[in-house]
Amino acid sequence: LLFLQRVLLLVASDVDALCACKILQALFQCDHVQYTLVPVSGWQELETAFLEHKDQFKYFVLINCGANVDLLEILQPEEDTYFFVCDSHRPINVVNVYNDTQIKLLVKQDDDLDVPAYDDIFRDEEDEEEDSENESDDSEPLEKRRRFEEEVIERTMKRRQRREWEARRREILFDYEQYEYHGTSSAMVMFDLAWIMSKDLNDMLWWAIVGLTDQWVQDKITQMKYVTDIGILQRHVSRHNHRNEDEENSLSIDCMRIAFEYDLRLALYQHWSLYESLCNTSYTSASLKLWSVQGQKRLQEFLADMGLPLKQVKQKFNSMDVSLKENLREMIEESANKFGMKDLRIQTFSIHFGFKNKFSASDIVYATTSLMENIEKEGPETTNFIKALDSLSRGNLDKLHQGLDLAKKQLRAIQQTVASCICTNLVISQGPFLYCALMEGTPDVKLFSKPVSLCLLSKYLLKSFVCSTKNKRCKLLPLVMAAPMDVEQGTVIMVGIPPETESSDKKNFFGRAFEKAAESTSSRTLHNHFEMSIIELKTEDRSKFLDALISLLS
């Protein structure tokens, strides 16, 4: 890749980006490439980091940031500066796609980018102004006049064609840029790179799995895409983890084994009690409507149907009777089907370190996310990023366990907030979308000023609302959610979530809509997040902004 040059790594704050970063760091180590790592949580930090380092570095690697804007326009780099962009945000900005000199996109070959054709959106400047130049004066006045008229007609035709082309270009770009969605996980793209270079290790494979699982946990990709990518990774897993090694090696204390499995869609249940996990997983909590008295009754019936004593269900999973644990998955699945929870089984992977440590991929995602968005202040902003990055290495089990404890706290906070929003009817239909605002002083409100936590809360809330409402029309609506961001500066953070339907393609139109609504009302907004559907807004501009959004989407 880049042997003699120092490289600047700019990494976004999400788990997939951290996993891609770990894989790239391992590759750089193999090839003795020197690099500097700078975490960036939004466009402002990205620009600042670039300005601070542009004199020392010529090569920049951007992970999960930079693809969906015109990088050269924003950063104004010198001509000998090169950007390698590995970013799952779609659509990719057309200038980045068609600039082969300074911007190199790292994309999986079979990723369909749907980019408009070059000639439909770019036009050479030369063929614009070909005015009459070589007029010789020795021709007849009549001849001269005829030629002049022909030129006028030709020029008018050219102008009309140009206007038509521009109108079509606007239409094409609008269609292309209208929806925001996600492509293949960046960690998977990096793993692919390692595999092509024959440098893929089991650790890298595990990070690719965690990156994909992050997309699934955050609900960024469709079920179809998830299952397809799981299939791709499964082939690598069987290649790296044959069971027929000699017995001594397969169980040594520092060995690591990855296994494909059908597991339960219950958050952190192996590190919690089954009861807590059922209550704090959005899928089961929404299906059983646990915020209501009726729902709590259904939970008791569900447990009774499985024949599990409360005492067993409420103690730590590790301490449950071995006899119960053996057929637990089958028992739960069978009862879940009777209670209308048909998707409780998911395809995933687990990892074993030595004898006793077993984690599923989603455990790691929850733990890493909560370390990254930890609100208990400890030192500078980047501390959380470094801790989260470290927790992905198998030598740092203590950090991982700390992350698991934090994740339980955060899942509880999300579930309690969802329950209180539904019980106090905070979710209001605004016509084209549902709207919910958390007030200052709500418990755990500080946690929801963080983007990933706010998005998880919004997705869980929408799932639960769809299960609880009787209104057919409301079941099909998207949700806009707001939470206090910075009380002193008087700002709120706002996120838009697409509708919760079975066939949802996970495409989000709120990014564009937010921009237009802010423009038309000149609201003071900050579009600083790499996800376009998250914005920050002055509290006093909120009502005019929402009014504009309603009329825009009606």
C-alpha positions as CSV (number, residue, x, y, z in Angstrom):
1,L,0.0,0.0,0.0
2,L,2.0,2.9,1.3
3,F,5.5,1.8,2.3
4,L,7.6,4.9,2.8
5,Q,5.0,7.4,3.7
6,R,3.4,8.2,7.1
7,V,-0.3,7.9,6.9
8,L,-3.0,9.8,8.8
9,L,-6.0,7.6,9.8
10,L,-9.2,9.5,10.4
11,V,-11.8,7.2,12.1
12,A,-15.4,7.8,12.8
13,S,-17.1,7.0,16.2
14,D,-19.0,3.8,15.4
15,V,-18.2,0.2,16.1
16,D,-17.9,-0.8,12.4
17,A,-15.3,1.9,11.9
18,L,-13.4,0.8,15.0
19,C,-13.3,-2.8,13.7
20,A,-12.1,-1.7,10.2
21,C,-9.5,0.4,12.0
22,K,-8.2,-2.6,14.0
23,I,-7.9,-4.6,10.8
24,L,-6.0,-1.8,9.0
25,Q,-3.7,-1.3,12.0
26,A,-2.8,-5.0,11.9
27,L,-2.1,-4.8,8.2
28,F,0.0,-1.7,8.7
29,Q,1.9,-3.5,11.4
30,C,2.6,-6.4,9.0
31,D,4.1,-4.0,6.5
32,H,5.8,-1.6,9.0
33,V,3.7,1.3,7.8
34,Q,3.9,4.3,10.1
35,Y,0.6,5.9,10.9
36,T,-1.1,8.4,13.2
37,L,-4.7,7.7,14.4
38,V,-7.1,10.6,14.9
39,P,-10.7,9.9,16.0
40,V,-13.3,12.2,14.4
41,S,-16.9,12.3,15.6
42,G,-18.2,14.8,13.0
43,W,-17.4,17.0,10.0
44,Q,-16.0,19.8,12.1
45,E,-13.4,17.5,13.8
46,L,-12.6,16.0,10.4
47,E,-11.8,19.4,8.9
48,T,-9.8,20.5,12.0
49,A,-7.8,17.3,11.9
50,F,-7.1,17.7,8.2
51,L,-6.0,21.3,8.6
52,E,-3.7,20.5,11.5
53,H,-2.0,17.6,9.7
54,K,-2.1,18.5,6.0
55,D,1.5,19.8,6.0
56,Q,3.1,16.7,7.5
57,F,1.0,14.1,5.6
58,K,0.2,13.4,2.0
59,Y,-1.8,10.2,2.5
60,F,-5.1,10.2,4.4
61,V,-7.3,7.1,5.2
62,L,-10.9,7.9,6.1
63,I,-12.9,5.2,7.8
64,N,-16.7,5.5,7.8
65,C,-16.6,9.2,7.0
66,G,-16.1,11.3,3.9
67,A,-17.8,9.3,1.1
68,N,-21.1,11.2,1.0
69,V,-19.8,14.8,0.5
70,D,-17.5,16.4,-2.0
71,L,-14.2,16.0,-0.1
72,L,-12.1,18.2,-2.4
73,E,-14.7,21.0,-2.1
74,I,-14.8,20.8,1.7
75,L,-11.1,20.3,2.5
76,Q,-9.5,22.1,-0.5
77,P,-6.3,19.9,-0.4
78,E,-3.1,20.4,-2.4
79,E,-2.8,18.4,-5.6
80,D,-0.3,16.0,-4.2
81,T,-2.6,14.9,-1.3
82,Y,-4.4,11.5,-1.6
83,F,-7.5,10.2,0.2
84,F,-8.3,6.5,0.6
85,V,-12.0,6.4,1.7
86,C,-13.5,3.3,3.2
87,D,-17.1,4.4,4.1
88,S,-20.4,2.5,4.3
89,H,-22.4,5.7,3.9
90,R,-24.4,5.8,0.7
91,P,-25.0,7.4,-1.7
92,I,-21.3,8.2,-2.5
93,N,-20.8,11.8,-3.7
94,V,-20.5,11.7,-7.5
95,V,-17.3,13.9,-7.5
96,N,-15.6,11.3,-5.3
97,V,-16.7,8.5,-7.6
98,Y,-15.4,10.2,-10.8
99,N,-12.2,11.7,-9.4
100,D,-9.5,9.0,-9.9
101,T,-6.5,11.0,-9.1
102,Q,-6.8,12.2,-5.5
103,I,-9.7,10.1,-4.2
104,K,-9.5,6.3,-4.0
105,L,-12.7,4.6,-2.8
106,L,-12.3,1.3,-1.1
107,V,-15.6,-0.5,-2.1
108,K,-16.4,-4.2,-2.4
109,Q,-16.5,-5.1,-6.1
110,D,-20.1,-6.4,-6.0
111,D,-21.5,-3.4,-4.2
112,D,-24.0,-1.8,-6.5
113,L,-23.5,2.0,-6.2
114,D,-26.2,3.0,-8.7
115,V,-24.0,6.0,-9.7
116,P,-25.4,8.1,-12.6
117,A,-23.4,8.1,-15.8
118,Y,-20.6,10.6,-16.1
119,D,-22.1,12.4,-19.2
120,D,-25.4,12.9,-17.4
121,I,-23.9,15.0,-14.7
122,F,-20.6,16.4,-16.0
123,R,-20.1,18.5,-19.1
124,D,-16.9,19.7,-20.6
125,E,-16.7,23.5,-20.4
126,E,-15.1,23.7,-23.9
127,D,-18.3,23.1,-25.9
128,E,-20.1,25.9,-24.2
129,E,-18.9,29.1,-25.8
130,E,-18.0,28.6,-29.4
131,D,-18.8,32.1,-30.6
132,S,-18.4,33.4,-34.0
133,E,-14.7,34.3,-34.2
134,N,-13.4,34.1,-37.8
135,E,-15.6,36.5,-39.6
136,S,-13.8,37.9,-42.7
137,D,-15.1,41.2,-43.9
138,D,-14.6,40.7,-47.6
139,S,-17.9,38.8,-48.1
140,E,-21.1,40.3,-49.3
141,P,-23.3,42.1,-46.7
142,L,-26.2,39.8,-47.5
143,E,-24.0,36.7,-47.0
144,K,-22.8,38.1,-43.8
145,R,-26.3,38.7,-42.5
146,R,-27.4,35.2,-43.4
147,R,-24.5,33.7,-41.6
148,F,-25.2,35.9,-38.5
149,E,-28.8,34.7,-38.4
150,E,-27.7,31.0,-38.7
151,E,-25.4,31.6,-35.8
152,V,-28.0,33.2,-33.6
153,I,-30.3,30.2,-34.3
154,E,-27.6,27.7,-33.5
155,R,-26.6,29.5,-30.3
156,T,-30.3,29.6,-29.2
157,M,-30.6,25.9,-29.8
158,K,-27.4,25.3,-27.9
159,R,-28.7,27.3,-24.9
160,R,-32.0,25.4,-25.0
161,Q,-30.2,22.0,-25.1
162,R,-28.0,23.2,-22.2
163,R,-31.0,24.2,-20.1
164,E,-32.7,20.8,-20.8
165,W,-29.5,19.0,-19.9
166,E,-29.2,21.0,-16.6
167,A,-32.9,20.3,-15.7
168,R,-32.3,16.6,-16.4
169,R,-29.1,16.7,-14.4
170,R,-30.9,18.2,-11.4
171,E,-33.5,15.4,-11.6
172,I,-31.0,12.6,-11.8
173,L,-28.9,14.0,-8.9
174,F,-32.1,14.5,-6.8
175,D,-33.1,10.9,-7.4
176,Y,-29.6,9.6,-6.6
177,E,-29.1,11.7,-3.5
178,Q,-32.6,11.6,-2.1
179,Y,-32.2,8.6,0.3
180,E,-29.4,7.8,2.7
181,Y,-28.6,4.2,3.3
182,H,-25.6,1.9,4.1
183,G,-23.4,-0.4,1.9
184,T,-21.2,-3.2,3.0
185,S,-19.7,-2.8,6.4
186,S,-16.2,-1.2,6.3
187,A,-14.7,-3.9,8.5
188,M,-15.8,-6.4,5.9
189,V,-14.3,-4.4,3.1
190,M,-11.0,-4.2,5.1
191,F,-11.1,-7.9,5.8
192,D,-11.6,-8.5,2.0
193,L,-8.5,-6.4,1.4
194,A,-6.5,-8.5,3.9
195,W,-7.7,-11.7,2.3
196,I,-6.8,-10.6,-1.2
197,M,-3.3,-9.8,0.2
198,S,-3.2,-13.2,1.9
199,K,-2.7,-11.5,5.3
200,D,-6.0,-12.4,6.9
201,L,-5.9,-13.6,10.5
202,N,-8.6,-15.1,12.7
203,D,-8.6,-11.8,14.8
204,M,-9.3,-9.8,11.6
205,L,-12.1,-12.1,10.7
206,W,-13.7,-11.6,14.1
207,W,-13.5,-7.8,13.7
208,A,-15.2,-8.1,10.3
209,I,-18.0,-10.2,12.0
210,V,-18.4,-7.5,14.8
211,G,-18.5,-4.8,12.1
212,L,-21.3,-6.5,10.2
213,T,-23.2,-7.3,13.5
214,D,-22.9,-3.6,14.4
215,Q,-24.8,-2.7,11.2
216,W,-27.5,-5.3,12.1
217,V,-27.8,-4.1,15.8
218,Q,-28.1,-0.5,14.7
219,D,-30.6,-1.5,12.1
220,K,-28.7,0.0,9.2
221,I,-29.0,-2.9,6.7
222,T,-31.9,-5.1,5.5
223,Q,-32.3,-8.7,6.8
224,M,-31.5,-9.9,3.3
225,K,-28.2,-8.1,3.2
226,Y,-27.3,-9.3,6.7
227,V,-27.9,-13.0,5.8
228,T,-26.0,-12.7,2.6
229,D,-22.9,-11.2,4.3
230,I,-23.2,-13.7,7.2
231,G,-22.9,-16.4,4.4
232,I,-19.8,-14.8,3.0
233,L,-18.1,-14.6,6.5
234,Q,-19.2,-18.2,7.3
235,R,-17.0,-19.5,4.5
236,H,-14.0,-17.7,5.9
237,V,-14.9,-18.9,9.4
238,S,-14.8,-22.6,8.4
239,R,-11.6,-22.0,6.5
240,H,-9.9,-20.5,9.6
241,N,-11.5,-22.6,12.4
242,H,-11.3,-26.3,11.5
243,R,-12.1,-28.4,14.4
244,N,-9.8,-31.3,13.4
245,E,-6.7,-29.8,14.9
246,D,-4.8,-31.9,17.4
247,E,-6.7,-31.9,20.7
248,E,-4.0,-30.2,22.8
249,N,-4.0,-27.1,20.6
250,S,-7.7,-26.8,20.3
251,L,-8.2,-26.1,24.0
252,S,-5.1,-24.2,25.0
253,I,-5.6,-21.3,27.3
254,D,-4.8,-18.6,24.8
255,C,-6.5,-20.1,21.8
256,M,-9.4,-18.4,20.1
257,R,-12.1,-20.1,18.2
258,I,-14.9,-18.6,16.1
259,A,-18.1,-20.6,15.6
260,F,-21.3,-20.0,13.5
261,E,-24.5,-20.5,15.4
262,Y,-28.2,-19.9,15.5
263,D,-28.6,-17.9,18.7
264,L,-31.4,-16.1,20.5
265,R,-32.1,-12.5,19.7
266,L,-31.8,-11.5,23.4
267,A,-29.4,-8.8,24.3
268,L,-26.4,-9.9,26.5
269,Y,-28.4,-12.8,28.0
270,Q,-25.3,-14.9,28.6
271,H,-23.9,-12.2,30.8
272,W,-27.2,-11.2,32.5
273,S,-30.2,-13.0,33.8
274,L,-32.7,-14.3,31.2
275,Y,-35.4,-12.2,32.8
276,E,-33.5,-9.0,32.5
277,S,-32.6,-9.7,29.0
278,L,-36.2,-10.5,28.0
279,C,-37.3,-7.2,29.6
280,N,-34.6,-5.1,28.0
281,T,-34.4,-6.5,24.4
282,S,-36.5,-4.3,22.1
283,Y,-37.8,-7.3,20.1
284,T,-39.3,-9.2,23.1
285,S,-40.3,-6.0,25.1
286,A,-42.2,-4.6,22.1
287,S,-43.8,-7.9,21.1
288,L,-45.0,-8.6,24.7
289,K,-45.8,-4.8,25.3
290,L,-44.0,-5.0,28.6
291,W,-44.7,-1.4,29.5
292,S,-48.3,-2.4,30.4
293,V,-49.8,-4.4,33.2
294,Q,-51.2,-6.8,30.6
295,G,-47.7,-7.1,29.1
296,Q,-46.1,-8.1,32.4
297,K,-48.8,-10.8,32.7
298,R,-48.0,-12.1,29.3
299,L,-44.3,-12.3,30.3
300,Q,-45.3,-14.5,33.3
301,E,-47.4,-16.7,31.0
302,F,-44.5,-16.9,28.5
303,L,-42.1,-18.1,31.3
304,A,-44.7,-20.5,32.6
305,D,-45.2,-21.9,29.1
306,M,-41.5,-22.7,28.9
307,G,-41.7,-24.3,32.3
308,L,-38.9,-22.2,33.7
309,P,-39.1,-21.4,37.5
310,L,-38.8,-17.7,38.3
311,K,-36.0,-18.3,40.6
312,Q,-33.9,-19.8,37.8
313,V,-34.9,-17.1,35.3
314,K,-34.0,-14.2,37.6
315,Q,-30.5,-15.4,38.6
316,K,-27.4,-14.9,36.5
317,F,-27.4,-17.0,33.3
318,N,-24.1,-18.6,34.3
319,S,-25.6,-19.9,37.6
320,M,-28.7,-21.5,36.0
321,D,-29.2,-25.2,36.3
322,V,-27.1,-27.0,33.6
323,S,-30.1,-29.3,32.8
324,L,-32.2,-26.2,32.0
325,K,-29.6,-24.5,29.9
326,E,-29.1,-27.6,27.6
327,N,-32.4,-27.2,25.7
328,L,-33.0,-23.6,26.6
329,R,-32.9,-22.3,23.0
330,E,-35.3,-24.9,21.8
331,M,-37.7,-24.3,24.7
332,I,-37.6,-20.5,24.3
333,E,-38.1,-20.7,20.5
334,E,-41.1,-23.1,20.8
335,S,-42.9,-20.8,23.3
336,A,-41.9,-17.7,21.5
337,N,-43.7,-19.0,18.3
338,K,-46.9,-19.4,20.4
339,F,-46.6,-15.8,21.6
340,G,-46.2,-14.4,18.1
341,M,-42.4,-13.9,18.3
342,K,-41.4,-15.8,15.2
343,D,-38.0,-14.2,14.6
344,L,-36.4,-14.9,17.9
345,R,-33.7,-17.0,16.3
346,I,-30.9,-15.3,14.4
347,Q,-27.8,-16.4,12.5
348,T,-24.6,-15.1,14.2
349,F,-21.2,-16.0,15.4
350,S,-19.6,-16.5,18.8
351,I,-16.0,-16.5,19.9
352,H,-14.3,-18.6,22.6
353,F,-11.2,-17.4,24.3
354,G,-9.5,-20.3,26.1
355,F,-11.7,-22.4,28.4
356,K,-14.3,-20.2,29.9
357,N,-14.8,-16.9,28.0
358,K,-17.5,-17.0,25.4
359,F,-19.0,-14.0,23.7
360,S,-21.5,-13.6,20.9
361,A,-20.8,-10.9,18.3
362,S,-23.7,-8.7,19.5
363,D,-22.3,-8.8,23.1
364,I,-19.2,-7.1,21.7
365,V,-21.2,-4.5,19.7
366,Y,-23.2,-3.5,22.8
367,A,-20.1,-3.3,25.0
368,T,-18.0,-1.4,22.5
369,T,-20.8,1.1,21.8
370,S,-21.4,1.8,25.4
371,L,-17.7,2.4,26.1
372,M,-17.6,4.8,23.2
373,E,-20.7,6.8,24.4
374,N,-19.9,6.5,28.1
375,I,-21.3,9.7,29.8
376,E,-19.4,9.2,33.1
377,K,-16.7,11.7,32.4
378,E,-13.1,10.4,32.6
379,G,-10.5,12.6,31.0
380,P,-10.5,14.1,27.5
381,E,-13.1,13.2,24.8
382,T,-10.8,10.7,23.0
383,T,-10.5,8.5,26.1
384,N,-13.8,6.8,25.3
385,F,-12.7,6.1,21.8
386,I,-9.4,4.6,22.8
387,K,-11.1,2.5,25.5
388,A,-13.6,1.2,23.0
389,L,-10.9,0.4,20.5
390,D,-8.9,-1.4,23.2
391,S,-11.9,-3.5,24.3
392,L,-11.8,-5.2,20.8
393,S,-8.4,-6.8,21.5
394,R,-8.6,-10.1,23.2
395,G,-6.0,-9.2,25.7
396,N,-8.3,-6.6,27.3
397,L,-11.1,-8.7,28.8
398,D,-11.4,-6.4,31.8
399,K,-12.3,-3.5,29.5
400,L,-14.8,-5.7,27.7
401,H,-16.5,-6.6,30.9
402,Q,-16.6,-3.0,31.9
403,G,-18.3,-2.4,28.6
404,L,-20.8,-5.2,29.2
405,D,-21.8,-3.6,32.5
406,L,-22.2,-0.2,31.0
407,A,-24.3,-1.7,28.1
408,K,-26.7,-3.3,30.6
409,K,-27.2,0.2,32.2
410,Q,-27.8,1.8,28.8
411,L,-30.2,-0.9,27.6
412,R,-32.2,-0.5,30.9
413,A,-32.2,3.3,30.4
414,I,-33.5,2.9,26.8
415,Q,-36.2,0.5,27.8
416,Q,-37.4,2.7,30.7
417,T,-37.5,5.7,28.5
418,V,-39.4,3.9,25.8
419,A,-42.0,2.7,28.5
420,S,-42.4,6.2,29.9
421,C,-42.8,7.8,26.4
422,I,-45.5,5.3,25.5
423,C,-47.3,5.4,28.9
424,T,-47.4,9.2,28.9
425,N,-48.3,9.5,25.2
426,L,-45.3,11.5,24.3
427,V,-45.3,10.1,20.7
428,I,-47.5,12.4,18.7
429,S,-48.6,12.1,15.1
430,Q,-47.7,15.3,13.2
431,G,-49.3,14.2,9.9
432,P,-46.5,12.9,7.7
433,F,-44.4,11.6,10.7
434,L,-44.5,10.8,14.4
435,Y,-42.7,13.1,16.7
436,C,-41.4,12.6,20.2
437,A,-39.3,15.1,22.3
438,L,-37.5,14.2,25.6
439,M,-37.6,17.0,28.1
440,E,-34.7,18.3,30.1
441,G,-34.7,16.6,33.5
442,T,-35.9,13.2,32.1
443,P,-33.9,10.4,33.7
444,D,-30.9,9.4,31.6
445,V,-31.5,12.3,29.2
446,K,-27.7,13.0,29.1
447,L,-27.1,9.6,27.5
448,F,-29.5,10.4,24.6
449,S,-27.5,13.5,23.6
450,K,-25.1,10.9,22.1
451,P,-26.0,10.0,18.5
452,V,-25.8,6.1,18.6
453,S,-27.8,5.9,21.9
454,L,-30.4,8.3,20.6
455,C,-30.8,6.3,17.3
456,L,-31.1,3.1,19.3
457,L,-33.7,4.7,21.5
458,S,-35.6,6.0,18.5
459,K,-35.6,2.7,16.8
460,Y,-36.8,0.8,19.9
461,L,-39.4,3.5,20.5
462,L,-40.8,3.2,17.0
463,K,-40.9,-0.6,17.2
464,S,-42.8,-0.4,20.5
465,F,-45.2,2.3,19.4
466,V,-46.1,0.3,16.3
467,C,-46.9,-2.6,18.5
468,S,-48.9,-0.5,20.9
469,T,-51.0,1.8,18.7
470,K,-54.4,0.8,17.3
471,N,-54.1,3.4,14.5
472,K,-53.4,1.7,11.2
473,R,-52.0,4.8,9.5
474,C,-49.6,5.6,12.4
475,K,-48.1,2.1,12.1
476,L,-46.7,3.2,8.7
477,L,-45.2,6.5,9.7
478,P,-41.5,7.4,10.2
479,L,-40.4,9.0,13.5
480,V,-38.6,12.3,14.4
481,M,-37.1,12.3,17.9
482,A,-35.5,15.2,19.7
483,A,-33.4,15.3,22.9
484,P,-31.6,18.1,24.8
485,M,-28.1,18.4,23.5
486,D,-26.4,21.3,25.4
487,V,-28.6,23.2,27.9
488,E,-26.2,26.1,28.2
489,Q,-26.1,26.7,24.5
490,G,-29.8,25.9,24.1
491,T,-29.5,23.2,21.5
492,V,-31.3,20.0,20.8
493,I,-30.2,16.9,18.9
494,M,-32.7,15.5,16.4
495,V,-32.9,12.2,14.5
496,G,-35.2,10.9,11.8
497,I,-36.0,7.2,11.5
498,P,-37.6,5.5,8.5
499,P,-40.9,3.6,9.0
500,E,-40.9,0.3,10.8
501,T,-42.3,-2.1,8.2
502,E,-41.5,-5.7,7.4
503,S,-40.3,-4.9,3.9
504,S,-38.4,-1.8,4.9
505,D,-35.3,-1.1,2.7
506,K,-33.7,0.9,5.5
507,K,-33.4,4.0,3.2
508,N,-33.7,7.3,5.1
509,F,-35.1,10.5,3.4
510,F,-34.7,12.7,6.5
511,G,-31.2,13.9,5.7
512,R,-32.3,15.9,2.6
513,A,-35.6,16.9,4.3
514,F,-33.8,18.3,7.3
515,E,-31.5,20.4,5.1
516,K,-34.5,21.8,3.1
517,A,-36.5,22.6,6.2
518,A,-33.6,24.4,7.8
519,E,-32.9,26.3,4.6
520,S,-36.4,27.5,4.1
521,T,-36.9,28.7,7.7
522,S,-33.2,29.9,8.1
523,S,-33.2,27.8,11.4
524,R,-29.8,27.7,13.1
525,T,-28.8,24.1,12.6
526,L,-25.6,22.2,12.6
527,H,-25.3,19.3,10.2
528,N,-22.1,18.0,11.8
529,H,-22.8,14.2,12.0
530,F,-21.7,11.7,9.3
531,E,-25.2,10.4,9.3
532,M,-27.2,13.1,7.5
533,S,-30.4,12.2,9.4
534,I,-29.0,13.5,12.7
535,I,-28.8,17.3,13.2
536,E,-28.3,19.8,16.0
537,L,-30.7,22.7,16.3
538,K,-31.3,25.8,18.4
539,T,-34.2,25.1,20.8
540,E,-36.0,28.3,20.0
541,D,-36.0,27.4,16.2
542,R,-37.5,24.0,16.8
543,S,-41.2,24.8,16.2
544,K,-40.6,26.7,12.9
545,F,-38.3,23.9,11.8
546,L,-40.9,21.3,12.5
547,D,-43.6,23.3,10.8
548,A,-41.5,23.5,7.7
549,L,-40.7,19.8,7.9
550,I,-44.5,19.0,8.1
551,S,-45.4,21.1,5.0
552,L,-42.4,19.7,3.1
553,L,-43.3,16.0,3.7
554,S,-47.1,16.4,3.5
